[in-house]
């Protein structure tokens, strides 16, 4: 399996190289730094240096998983999500440190192939996502054998003579220290970006992706306040390229970008979380339609669907414009990708209600929603 994944990644990288060559784009595997607003200094692995000048410069460096350098043994004995499919043998019993979507996806995958997996969470899971939905995701994971150590932080990692890794951590509630041994410790605690004196190592940009220097731009993960999503960076890059050559003035719209967390129970969303909608508009000014449903594939297989849930957050007044859409269940990414188009067209609750559903699907449950949280009624779907 690991070899198949490696081959797939290599084929993708090769495909990108071919596309660059076809477009007559010169590819340089070198480390770059700015000399001035129009000049870049580049150095290759052998120390060979060259300088290049350009009218415009674009930073699109992205990031790589980082290690918590303040934790002794973390980098020396740990791995990251980049390493999972390049290991020569199974990681076996694994501690995943972090609670981002990368952490939970890695934990879900490892548990899915039968490995003993524990997730260590400092505060909350899926920070920035709707926390009710986050809770459904982690409860489902726990019910399917993934262990969670909540409100804990690692203190040190030590390699024992047996080859096992002894991890010491502190319970933030009691300040007591605990220990356990693992075969692998996977760190998923964020990205290491460029060494810049900016917020979180990121570059502050304007709506047109320009930095404080008008001819220098930044897109993707390296830009402050932008979604850390590959498709978003690709779209922003294409629009920037069109503007730079004078073919368009269109700016990237970073609002209502759909995304999915590919955990054992997938979670897809687009728009505002319920918490953010309340913060922006006030709790009394929003209406939340919701439902607990049972996918057909869960029914036949007699699987637990307790955490399969949908909610749509709307403005209460007028046409009830949809502010956020959240879905846990099978193929969540497919569902939210389709509905995200509606957000670009001013999706309202009435649009959902007036849509004829496709039966039997999970997505149809979104256009059947009719019970509000405010009503206090049972939101469990019964019948067709």
Secondary structure, DSSP 8 states (H G I E B T S, - for coil): -HHHHHHHHHHHHHHHHHHHHHTT------EEEEEETTEEEEE-TT--EEEEE-S-EEE----EE---TTSBTHHHH-EETTTGGG-SS---SEEEE--SHHHHHHHHHHHHTT--EEEEESS-SSTTS-HHHHHHHHHHHHHTT-EEEETEEEEEEEE-TTS-EEEEEEETTT--EEEEEESEEEE-S-EE----SSGGG-B---TTSB-SSTTEEE-GGGBTTS---HHHHHHHHHHHHHHHTTS-------TT--EEE-SSS-EEEEE--HHHHHHHH-GGGEEEEEEE---HHHHHTT---TT-EEEEEEESSTT-BEEEEEEESTTHHHHHHHHHHHHTTT-BHHHHHTS---SS-STHHHHH---BTTTT---B----
